[in-house]
Each structure stands twice: as structure tokens, then as C-alpha cells.
Amino acid sequence: LAGFTHVALVEYEEDYCKVLKLNRPEWNVICEDVHDFNGKPYRGVDLLAGGVPCPPFSIAGKQLGKDDERDLFPEAIRLIKEIKPRAVMLENVNMSKSSQCKPKSLTTCSCTNFKTS
């Protein structure tokens, strides 16, 4: 695991949590909605890594961006602000030039009419 020790893993789907707990019993698997997750107890960890659902921005999807209920970029930004990790690694999706999302940087991933503060 590249020298990292997992201190928390947040997953929404109960069945996925069961599989994670079965395969990695030493991990702190927190089975809850990321919207309800408080990152403050994990402030200052070395790495915050995650993947957000891609359909809101993917060229294969409807590209609803911030209007898609699956858009978790605001939650990722909230957790980055709460946790203040030394490094952040977020999964990214390819976006077309016609997409309404115009990424500006990894930490803002701003979309049209989307504010991170």
C-alpha cells in the first residue's frame, strides 16, 4: 500500500462496506454518506485520496455538472478544507471542450456557476 496506513475509508454502499471489512479487517471502514462525514478528526493526514462519481462530468454522461445529484466535487472540496491533508489525490474524468465544466486546477475543479467557498 505504498507505505500508507489507512486511518479511515468512507463508503456509502452497505454491501461494499461488508466486502471491504471482510477483505481488510484492519481498516477503519466508515459506512455512511460522505455528505454526513466529519473530516475534522482526521486533520493533517498525509494523503486524502478519493474518487467522485464521473457521470456529472463525463463526456459519456449527460454532463449535468453541479445540477447532477451525484456531483460529489463540493464534498471533496469540503473535506480538503476540513482535513487539510499534506497531499490530495482525486480521480479525474476526461471532459470534452463542449462540456460545461472548465477545470481550473485540481483544488478548485471549478465548473460554470460552481463555487468552492
Summary of the structure (lengths in Angstrom):
residues: 117
radius of gyration: 15.1
end to end distance: 33.0
largest distance: 44.5
contacts: 262
relative contact order: 0.16
helix: 26%
strand: 14%
